[in-house]
Amino acid sequence: MVDARGLLCPMPVMMVRKEVLAAAPAALEVLVDDPCAVENISRFAASQGYSVAVSEQGNDVKLELTKQ
Amino acid sequence: MKKVNWFVVLAGAAVGLAAVLLTFLGNPANMGFCIACFLRDIAGACGLHSAAPVQYVRPEIIGLVLGAFVMSVAAKEFRAKAGSSPAVRFVLGALVMIGALVFLGCPLRMVLRLAGGDLNALTALLGFTVGIFIGTRFLNKGFSLRRAYDACAAEGTVLTAVLAGLGVLFMLAPALFKMSEKGPGSMHAPVLASFGIALIVGALAQKSRLCMAGGIRDGILFQDFKLLYGFIAIFAVTLAGNLILGSFKLGFHSQPVSHSAHLWNFLGMVIVGWGSVLLGGCPLRQLILAGSGNGDSAVTVFGMMAGAAIAHNFGLAGSADSVNEAGQYVVGGIQTNGQMAVLIALAALLVISLVHLPKKEH
C-alpha cells in the first residue's frame, strides 16, 4: 500500500514508480487525495502495463493497480 | 504515455490566444500574462515596494485565482489543505520571484517572449530546464516538503478572498493604490477585459493542470509529456498571433522589457526552475492550486509578493536594455546587488534541497 495522501504531484507518482521499479508487484494499492495525482498515477501505471481501478474512500481516492 | 492530451493543448492554445489579446488590448509587449511581473505590480500598487514604473493592481491575477476557485468548486475538486512546510514554501516563493525578476518574467512570460522572437528567452529556457533537472535529481533522492493535511475552508479560500477584496477595493477606491504613470505598470488592457479573460484562463488551467515547470519535469522523470503539449500550444498560438499582428521581432537586442545579459538570464531561470520543482509547480500553478484550496500555495504566492518587494527595494531586479542619449545600445541586466542575490538564492536552494532529503538510516 502506498499512502500518498496530502502530497502534491509529482510526489505520489514518484512513490508509485519507486514501488513498481523496485518490486514489480502484481498488484498495488495507492491512496491519494489530489485529483491530479489520480490522473498522473493512472497514466504512469498504464505505461508500465498495469490496469487501474479507481474508487472513492470518503474524501480520499483508492487506486488499485493490477499487472496485466 | 505518448498519447496527446487534447484538453491540455486546448487550454494552452486558449492561454496563448488570451495573451495575444491582452497585449493587443494594452498590456506591455510579450506580457499578455506574466505571473511574476503582475504579482510584482500588485506588490507595488500596495506600497510594498516603490519602483514607480511597476505599480498596478493587475486584474489578471485576481481573475486567474477566482477562475480556478470557481472551476474547482464546480468540479468538486476544491479541498482546503495546508501544513506542508509553509515557512519554507514562503521562502521558496520569494526566491523564485527574485530569480524571475532577474530575467524579467515568469516561465509563462518566457514562452510568450520566445513566441515574440525574443531570443534572450531561449537562454532563459536553457536555464529553466537546467534548474528543473537539478530539482528532479533531489526529487529522485527523496526530497519532500512533507504532506499537507485537511484544513478549514477559510484556510483554503484565503488567497481567493484576499484577491477578491483587493479587486473590490480597486474598483471602488482606486486612489488607495499606487499606479504607474509610465513604464510597464502604466500599460494595461481594460480592467474588465483583463479580469474576464483571466477568469476563463484560470478555470482552464485548473482543469488541465497546466504547469510550465511540470511539462519539462514530468518529461525528465517519467517521459510523460502531457503538460509539455500545453507549453507548446501556448508558444504556437502566441507565435501565430504575433506574426498576424506584426509584433514578431527576432533577435537578442531591443526586445520589449528584456535584457541581453545572458549569464544572468540563464541563472535567474535556473533559480525559477529549481525552486518550482521543489514547490511542485510554477508560479502560475501556485496561483491555481491556491484557488483550488491549497493554503500552502497561498503562502507561496504571499512569498512571491514579498520576493518582489525585496527585489525592488534592494535593487536586485533586472533592468531592460536601452539606448543612451548618444544613441549607443546599453545592455541592461543586474547590478552587483542582484548578482549577489542570485548566488545567495542558488545557495539557499541547495540548502533547502539538502535538508529535506530523507535521513540516512544507521
HADDOCK unambig.tbl for C-alpha pairs under 7 A between the chains (distance, minus, plus):
assign (segid A and resid 6 and name CA) (segid B and resid 147 and name CA) 4.59 0.50 0.50
assign (segid A and resid 6 and name CA) (segid B and resid 148 and name CA) 4.41 0.50 0.50
assign (segid A and resid 6 and name CA) (segid B and resid 149 and name CA) 5.73 0.50 0.50
assign (segid A and resid 7 and name CA) (segid B and resid 147 and name CA) 5.01 0.50 0.50
assign (segid A and resid 7 and name CA) (segid B and resid 148 and name CA) 6.41 0.50 0.50
assign (segid A and resid 8 and name CA) (segid B and resid 280 and name CA) 6.58 0.50 0.50
assign (segid A and resid 9 and name CA) (segid B and resid 280 and name CA) 6.27 0.50 0.50
assign (segid A and resid 10 and name CA) (segid B and resid 280 and name CA) 6.87 0.50 0.50
assign (segid A and resid 43 and name CA) (segid B and resid 1 and name CA) 6.19 0.50 0.50
assign (segid A and resid 47 and name CA) (segid B and resid 1 and name CA) 5.85 0.50 0.50
